């Protein structure tokens, strides 16, 4: 079965239903994860050399990788389609 997980923020999948997603993935289901929002482009987190978007995407990709899921970020998709988020 294909399962779509559409989450508002980078950590929503992991903190809200990570265990369920992992169980479903381990049971052989295909999980499609779309992350809707990211921080503003000019925001930076203290102690990080990269901008906030890069930080949040990296953290989300690492968490998704643990779950065996490849995340898609709506901001990336919208930039490819040339419309604002």
Secondary structure by P-SEA (a helix, b strand, c coil): cbbbbbbccccccccccaaaaaaaaaabbbbbbbbccccccccccccccccaaaaaaaaaaaaaaaacbbbbbaaaaaaaacccc
